[in-house]
Amino acid sequence: MSDTAEKPEGRKLNPAVFLPITAFVVLVVLFAVLMFRPGRDARVIPSMLIGNPAPELALPAIPGLNGADGNPLPAFDPATFDGKPVLVNVWASWCVPCRQEHPLLMALSQREGVTIAGLNYKDKTPNAIQFLLGLGNPYDQVGTDQSGRAAIEWGVYGVPESFVVGADGTVLHKHTGPLTPEAIENDILPLLQGESPS
């Protein structure tokens, strides 16, 4: 054999194989920059729904759940919001922070002109009923989301979460985590009363 014989060339790596990895890294970096930029409130998670129509998905009522008048509580249906602002609250009986915020919802439900709709997320019917019987029912209507489909349409990250839907059916605000007195007074109540938040 000759010393000048060429060695077989190795396979060249196609740069296209790195495109998915590069795209993923870029997205992670972009997400981190947007989420952790200076001056940003870490409790505020952006929502693609803000400024867009609320999802129209109706949910069945919780069987056996009655309102203060003794009649069955109406099902969750955004089509029945009737041209008034509504606070949509996503909750579950198994959710500890939901218990934490519940007294605030009860107080808010007593305010003149405030309408609250409940979206019960992946809960067992007896537990959901017991939760509201024990702590009080702030909801004008409530529906059960057993499959989690409605929560996906609303862009829910976890319970509790709350959304303000304007009189025109547009999502105006999202609050992630349990409500606080400050969030209610500064962000939510003004929108429910047709004002701009402070």
GIMO-V924751 format. One record per residue. N is the residue number from 1. RES is the residue in one small letter. PHI is phi in whole degrees, -180 to 180 (NA if undefined). OMEGA is omega in whole degrees, 0 to 359 (999 if undefined). D_LAST is the distance of its C-alpha to the last C-alpha in Angstrom with 1 decimal. Layout:
n/res/phi/omega/d_last
N/RES/PHI/OMEGA/D_LAST
N/RES/PHI/OMEGA/D_LAST
This chain:
n/res/phi/omega/d_last
1/m/NA/181/85.7
2/s/-84/177/84.8
3/d/-68/183/82.4
4/t/-89/180/80.8
5/a/-64/182/79.7
6/e/-77/175/76.0
7/k/-79/178/73.8
8/p/-62/182/71.8
9/e/-75/177/68.3
10/g/-70/178/65.4
11/r/-69/177/62.8
12/k/-82/180/60.1
13/l/-83/179/56.6
14/n/-75/181/54.6
15/p/-62/181/51.3
16/a/-65/180/49.7
17/v/-68/181/49.7
18/f/-87/183/47.0
19/l/-61/180/44.6
20/p/-61/180/42.9
21/i/-66/179/42.6
22/t/-62/180/41.2
23/a/-63/179/38.7
24/f/-63/180/37.6
25/v/-61/179/37.2
26/v/-61/179/35.2
27/l/-64/178/32.8
28/v/-63/179/32.5
29/v/-63/179/31.8
30/l/-61/178/29.2
31/f/-60/181/27.4
32/a/-63/179/27.6
33/v/-63/181/26.3
34/l/-69/184/23.2
35/m/-77/188/22.6
36/f/-119/179/23.2
37/r/-68/181/22.1
38/p/-60/177/21.0
39/g/85/181/17.3
40/r/-87/176/16.7
41/d/-75/184/15.5
42/a/-65/179/18.7
43/r/-79/182/17.3
44/v/-93/178/15.7
45/i/-103/183/18.7
46/p/-61/178/18.5
47/s/-127/178/19.5
48/m/-71/182/21.8
49/l/-79/184/20.7
50/i/-57/181/17.2
51/g/86/180/17.9
52/n/-115/179/21.3
53/p/-62/176/22.9
54/a/-65/175/22.9
55/p/-56/185/26.3
56/e/-95/184/28.7
57/l/-66/176/30.8
58/a/-87/180/31.7
59/l/-123/179/32.8
60/p/-68/176/35.5
61/a/-66/174/34.8
62/i/-79/183/35.7
63/p/-59/177/39.3
64/g/88/179/39.9
65/l/-93/181/36.2
66/n/-110/175/36.0
67/g/-83/181/33.2
68/a/-62/181/33.2
69/d/-84/179/35.7
70/g/88/178/38.1
71/n/-87/177/37.9
72/p/-55/179/37.1
73/l/-71/182/33.4
74/p/-60/177/32.7
75/a/-70/177/32.4
76/f/-77/181/29.3
77/d/-151/180/29.3
78/p/-56/179/26.3
79/a/-68/181/28.7
80/t/-101/180/28.4
81/f/-69/169/24.6
82/d/56/172/25.8
83/g/66/175/23.1
84/k/-130/178/20.3
85/p/-64/181/17.2
86/v/-137/171/18.5
87/l/-93/176/17.5
88/v/-99/183/20.3
89/n/-114/179/21.1
90/v/-98/187/23.9
91/w/-146/175/26.0
92/a/-156/180/29.6
93/s/-68/182/31.8
94/w/-83/185/32.9
95/c/-93/181/29.4
96/v/-62/178/28.9
97/p/-63/176/25.1
98/c/-65/176/25.1
99/r/-66/180/26.8
100/q/-63/183/24.3
101/e/-86/189/21.3
102/h/-58/177/23.4
103/p/-60/178/23.0
104/l/-69/176/19.3
105/l/-65/179/20.1
106/m/-62/179/22.7
107/a/-65/181/20.5
108/l/-64/182/17.9
109/s/-66/179/20.9
110/q/-85/181/21.8
111/r/-72/181/18.7
112/e/-60/174/19.8
113/g/78/181/19.5
114/v/-90/177/18.3
115/t/-118/180/20.6
116/i/-123/176/21.1
117/a/-111/182/23.6
118/g/-104/176/25.2
119/l/-118/184/26.8
120/n/-83/191/29.5
121/y/-98/172/30.4
122/k/45/184/34.0
123/d/-118/173/34.8
124/k/-88/185/38.1
125/t/-52/180/38.1
126/p/-60/181/39.6
127/n/-68/179/37.1
128/a/-64/179/34.1
129/i/-64/180/35.6
130/q/-62/178/36.4
131/f/-57/183/32.9
132/l/-76/176/31.5
133/l/-67/183/34.4
134/g/-78/186/34.0
135/l/-106/183/30.2
136/g/103/182/29.5
137/n/-115/180/28.3
138/p/-87/191/24.7
139/y/-92/173/25.4
140/d/-85/173/26.4
141/q/-153/180/28.1
142/v/-151/179/29.0
143/g/-128/181/31.1
144/t/-103/180/33.0
145/d/-111/184/32.7
146/q/-65/184/36.0
147/s/-85/184/36.4
148/g/87/183/32.9
149/r/-64/181/33.0
150/a/-64/179/29.9
151/a/-60/177/28.0
152/i/-65/180/29.2
153/e/-64/178/28.1
154/w/-82/180/24.6
155/g/73/182/24.7
156/v/-76/177/24.5
157/y/-91/181/25.2
158/g/179/181/25.9
159/v/-98/358/25.1
160/p/-84/170/22.8
161/e/-142/180/20.3
162/s/-136/179/17.9
163/f/-129/171/16.9
164/v/-102/176/15.0
165/v/-104/182/17.4
166/g/-72/181/16.6
167/a/-60/180/19.1
168/d/-89/178/20.9
169/g/87/180/21.4
170/t/-90/175/19.2
171/v/-75/184/17.5
172/l/-100/188/13.8
173/h/-158/174/12.8
174/k/-131/175/15.0
175/h/-119/180/14.9
176/t/-98/181/18.1
177/g/91/182/19.8
178/p/-67/177/19.5
179/l/-64/175/16.4
180/t/-123/177/15.1
181/p/-57/180/13.8
182/e/-67/180/10.6
183/a/-64/180/10.1
184/i/-66/184/11.0
185/e/-69/187/8.8
186/n/-90/188/5.4
187/d/-112/190/6.6
188/i/-90/183/9.8
189/l/-60/177/10.2
190/p/-58/180/7.9
191/l/-69/178/9.9
192/l/-69/179/13.0
193/q/-98/176/12.7
194/g/80/179/12.5
195/e/-106/174/9.1
196/s/-89/179/6.5
197/p/-67/180/3.8
198/s/-79/999/0.0
